[in-house]
Amino acid sequence: MADDSSSKRRRQIAKLRRRNADLESENEQLRRRVQQLEGSHEVLPVVVATTVTVDLSRIDSSIVTQISSFLGTSRELLNLGLTCKSFGWRQPALTLSLAEDARQTVCSRATGAEMDSLPRYVSGTTTWLSILHKFEHPLLFDVLLGGGIEHRNGDKSTVYGTGRIRAYCTAVSSSSVMRAGSHYAGFEIAETPVIGIVRSMPNLDVAAYAGRYFNWFDSRLCPDFLLALQGIAARTDDWGNGNAHATVRVCNYNCRDGKVIWTDWERENTGFEEWEGMEASRSGDTVGMLLNLDEGTLTVYKSNRCLGVMKDGLSGSYCWCASVIEDDTVAIKRSKHPRA
């Protein structure tokens, strides 16, 4: 037994010595390689940056059109225009500048509502690009009038009556002005708010109504509305056709009974009126409104079912609006109107 144990130890020692010799051989090879590298002093290649100039006059406009066809938003189109200032210049070999060619591509894909909202005359910072960018975002109640109305959980597309003031207060989608063409919005309601359109009044003093009620049909506020339109009265595009004071100032649908209430700048004793097709709406309903400024009509839909034309003779520029009292809630959204 002792001889077997001694023999086993000798074999293990011999194996370890062979392994040690192999490692020393590998180390020697590595040392030689390091010495070779240290003695060679090889120089790494130097990369020199060069500026490449592209002759835009040789670019086929169809290439830019193809590229711009993949752009999904106006922001992406803007980035294309900012890539090179030459994109905005008319090129010798092209009829249009590259940016203009891209713009026409986007316009060819824009909806009628988007194109109808383009201003006839560009002024200030309002451009076709900023308007197309606006249409990529939802409708918002960006102006609140009165002390008894708030956004629901910070969501500017939804407003509700707080009850702090036991009278109507109003929300306006003032940043989405409708001047021509067809426009459709859906109003998801709870309880019985009043919804519709109102003349665009960009200069209305919102702070003046903080802590109080607000009603479009209060004749005592009419001077405020006229003051808010100073500088706009002479612009027939905003006022509409014919006698400016005879144009409809506000037109609303009462969800409680389906009646219509409207007024111009001279009408007195305004009250709710019946109209053909009127029908009440209740919590959970979606009331759709189609404003067609080519035909001058406001058509009402209830859960995608057309009730009929509530008002005609409309012209000028309008915004969507909603009036609420305690517990009333309205959520506005942009959508396509039902064809049926």
N, C-alpha and C positions, 0 to 999 in steps of 0.2 A: 504493500500500500504506500509505503514511504517513497519507493522508487517511482511509482506512478505520479504522485504529487510533485516530486522534484522535476520529473520530465515535463509535466504540464506547465510549470513555472518557467522552465527554460524556453519552451515554445512561445509563451506570451512575451518574454523578454526579447526574443529574436524578432517577433512581429512588430513590437514597438520600435526596435532599432531600425527596421526597414522603413517604417512609417516616418521616423525622424529623418532618415536619409532622403526620402522623397521630398519632404518639406524643405530641407536645406537646399536641395537641387532647385526647387521652384523659387526660393528666395534669391539664389544666385542668378537665375535667369531674369528676375525682376530688377535686381541691382544693375545688371548689364544694360537693360532697356532704359532705365532711368539715366544712366551715364551717357547713353547714345543721344537721348533727347536733350540733355543739358548741353551737350557739345555741338548740336546741330544749329541751335538758335534760329529755328524756322520763323519766318515773318508771316503773320496772319494777313489775309487780303483786306484791303481798305475799301469800304463801300462808299462811293461818292454820290450824294443826292443830286438828282438832276430835275430840272423843271421842264415839263412837257407842255407845249403849247398846242391847243386844238383849234383848227380852223373851222369855226362854226358855220361859215358860209358853205362848207362842203357837206354839212349834215342834212340829210333828206328830212323834210318836215314830217313825213310819215313815221319816222323813227320816234320823234318826240310825241306824236299822237299816240303811237302804240304804248310808249312808256306811261303817258298820262292816263291811258285807259285803265291802268292797274291801280290808280290812286283812288282811295276810298273816301277821303274827306278833303275839305277845303284846306285844312292845315297842311296836309301832304302836298297839295298843289302849291301852297305858299312856299313850302320848303324847296320845291322844285325851282320856283322862281328866284329864291335866294341863293341857290347853288352857284349861280354865276350871273353877274349883272348884265352880261351880254344877252341872256335869255329874254330880257325885256326890250332889247333893241331890234329894230328891223334889220334882218340880215340881207346882204346883197343878192343872194340866190333865192331868198324866200319872199313871198308876198306879205306874210305876217311875221311878227317876232315869235320866238319860240313860246314865250309866256302867253301871248295872245292866241296862238294855235292851241295851247293846252286849255286856255279859258273856254274856247269854243267847244272843245271836246267835253268839258264838264257841263257847259250849258246845254249841250245836246242830250245829256242824260238827266238834267234837272226836271222836276215835276212842274206842272202848270202853276201850282200854288207858289213854288219857289220863284219862278220867273216873273209871275205877276207882282211879286212883292219888291222887285227891283225898282229903285227910284228912277223916274224919267230923267232927272238931272242930278248927277252926283255932286254932293256938297260936303265939305268937312271931311270927316273920316268915314263916312258911309260909302261903301263900295259894294260891287257885286260879290266880292269874295267874302266880306264880313257878313253879308246877308245869307249867302249859302252856308256859311259856318253856323249861323244862328239856327238854320233849319235842321242842323244835325242834332240839336238839343231839344228837350221837351219844352212845352209851353209852361210858363211860370206866372203865378200871381205876384209880380214884383212890386206892386204898389198897393198898400193897404190904407183905406180911408175910414177914419173913425176909431173910437177907443174900445169897441167891443168885438174885434176880429183879430185872429192870430193865425199863423201858419201851424199846421199840425206836425208836432215833433220836428220842427225845423225844416220840413219839406215844403218848399215854396210852390209846389204844384197843388197843394191842398190847404184850404182855409176852413175855419169853423167859427161859430159865434160863441164867445166866451160867456155871455150873460151879464157882463159887468155893466153894460148899457142895454136897457130893455127897449132897443130900437134897432133898426137896420143899420149895418155898416157894410162897406163895399171893398171888394178886391178887383184889381184891374191887371190884365196882362198887357202892360203898356209898352213893353219892348217889342211886341209882335204886332206892328201896325199893318192893317190890311187896306190896300189902296185900289186894287183892281183884281179881276179874276175871281176864282172860286176858292173858298177856304172852309175847312171843316174841323170842328172840335167836338170832343166827347166830354160830357160833364157827368161824373159819377156822384150821385147825391145821397145824402142821408137827411131825413126829415123833409122839409119843404122850402128850400131856398128859392131865390129869384135869379135867373141867369139870362144873359143875352149879350148885346153889343152896346158900345157907347162911343161917341165921337172922341177921337184922339185929342187929349189935352196935355201936352208935354210940360206946360208951365204951371200946372195946378199946384198950389201950395199945400202939400200933404200935411205939413206940421200944424197947419191952422186947425185941423180937425182932430188932433190928438185929444183923447179923453171925452170926445163928444160923439154924437150920432152923425151919420152921413146918408143922405137920400138924394139920388139923382133928380127926383121929381119935386123937391122942395123949391118952390119959386123964390124963396129968400136967398138961395144959393146961386141963382142964375147969374147975378153980377160977378160972382167969383169965377164961374165958368167962362163968361165972356172975357174977363181979364186974363184968364189962362190961355185964351186963344189970340191974344194981341200979337200982331205980326204974322198971323196965319190967315186972318180973315180975308186978305186980298188974294190968297192962293186958291184959285178955283179948284185945283186938283184935290185939295184937302176938304174943301167945303162941299164939293159936288156940283151938279148941274143946276142951272136956274137960280132962283132967289136963295141966297145963302141962308137967310133966316128961316126959310121954309123947309130946309133939309132936316131930316130926322136927327135929333141930338142923341137920343137913347131909346132903345127898344128891348124890352125884357119879357121873358116867359115866366109865369108864376107856377111853380111846380105843384102848389096846393090844389089848384083847380084848372090849370091849363090855360088860363086867360092871358091876354097880352096887355101890356101897358107901355105906352110910348109917348114921346113929346118932341116938339121941335123948339125953336127959339121964341115962338109967339103964342103957341097953344096954351090955353088956360083950362082949368077944371079937369086935369088929367086924372083918369081912373082906369081900372081894369076893364077890358072889353072882351066880348066873345068873338071867336073867329071860327071859320069852317075847319073842322078837323081837330079842334082843341080837345085835349085829354089830360087829366091830372097825372102826376108822377109821384112815386113814393120812394122811401128808403130802399136802396139796392138797385134802383133803375139807373140806366145810363141814358141821358138825354143828349142827343146829337144835334148840332146846329150847322147848317150849310149856308154860308154867306156868299152869294153870287153877285158880285158888284158889276158884272157885265150886264146882267138882267135886272139888278137892283132889288133882289129878293132875299128874304131870310126864311129858310125852310127848317122845320123841326122834325126830328126823328126820336122815337122812343124805342130803346132796345133794338136798334137797326130797322125799325118799321117807320116808314114815312107817314107823318101825320098831315103834312101839307104846308103850304106857304103861309107863314104867320104874318109877314109884312112885306109890302112891295114899295117901290118908289125910293129905294135907298141909293145914295151916291155919296162919294167922298171917302174919307179915311176913318176906319173904325178899329176898336180893340175889343177883345172878349172881356166880359166882366161878370161878377157874381155878387149878390147881396145876401147877407145872412143875418139871422137873429139867433137867440140862444138855442143851442143844440143843433142848428143847421150845419151841415158839412158839404163842401163841394171840392172835388178833385178834377182838375182839367188835364186833358191829354190830347196830343196831336194824333190824328188818324185819318184814314181814307174813308170818305163817306160811302154808305151802302148804295149800290147801283139799283137795287130792286125798288 
